[in-house]
Amino acid sequence: MAEAKGPTGKSAPAPAGKQPMTAADSKKAAAAAKKAEKARKKASNAPADMGRVRQIVRAYQLTHEYDKALPFLMIGALLLPIAIGLAVSLLWPHPIYLAFLGLSTGLLLAMIVLVRRAKAATYKRYTGQTGSAEVALGMLPKQWVSTPVIAANRNRDVVHRTLGPGGLVLIGEGEAGRVRQLLSSETKKHERVAYGIPISTVVMGDREGQVPLDKLADHIRKLPKVLQPNQVTDVKQRLRALDAVRPPVPMPKGPMPTNPRQVKGARQAMRGR
């Protein structure tokens, strides 16, 4: 855009209050934005906003709430390889090398213990809550595409869906009699769009013939492979057409809370308040 010219042909001065930002001002603004973003991430509990060390610390804190033996197990996993390395050094005179190797192995074992115990603590935390199957579905490999709470009734019996190499799987949780009826209805709806695709149904629970929450992901992962990646994509597109005509499910996504205040808020959310 051409600059405005004065009577003498020279550039007119910029209007008051609209002076161009100097390099120093730009640096200050960038520094302020960077500081604000850093403060936001520091206050956030979202894993994406955390560094690796903070993620490990947070995982340890959450797991320790439900697993009081965690620190002892991690310390044991850390010290055992070091002790073995020092014992071997009595026969092979390289104590520094063996101590370093033992420390590296110990740190790795401690992290493995933390991951496994964190997974078990997560299941323990959500067991018994409506919608808890979503936790297990989130632990499936990337080849599986999951959609939580595709159907529900007023008794808070729900049906989840996942699609992957093992076919189309519908997971029901709630009172066994009611949830089987809900699963039967959903199976018929899905057969209309997923024709020719194996549809499996699973009732989650601790009774005979049911699959517990902590075994659900493994149960689905071990299903015989019947679909190729291109078939999964094709069925996924067909399922979108089915979901597009569904009425809204009258309950929030995710496990329902058990804290009285949180339960009150969740019920208000179900009523659309």
Salt bridges, closest charged atoms under 4 A:
GLU37 OE2 - ARG40 NH2 2.77
ASP49 OD2 - ARG40 NH1 3.19
ASP67 OD2 - ARG117 NE 2.53
ASP157 OD2 - ARG178 NE 2.51
GLU173 OE2 - HIS160 NE2 2.62
GLU186 OE2 - LYS189 NZ 3.56
GLU186 OE1 - HIS190 ND1 3.76
GLU186 OE1 - ARG246 NH2 2.52
ASP218 OD1 - ARG221 NH2 2.18
ASP234 OD2 - ARG238 NH2 2.63
ASP243 OD2 - ARG161 NH2 2.65
ASP243 OD1 - ARG246 NE 3.19
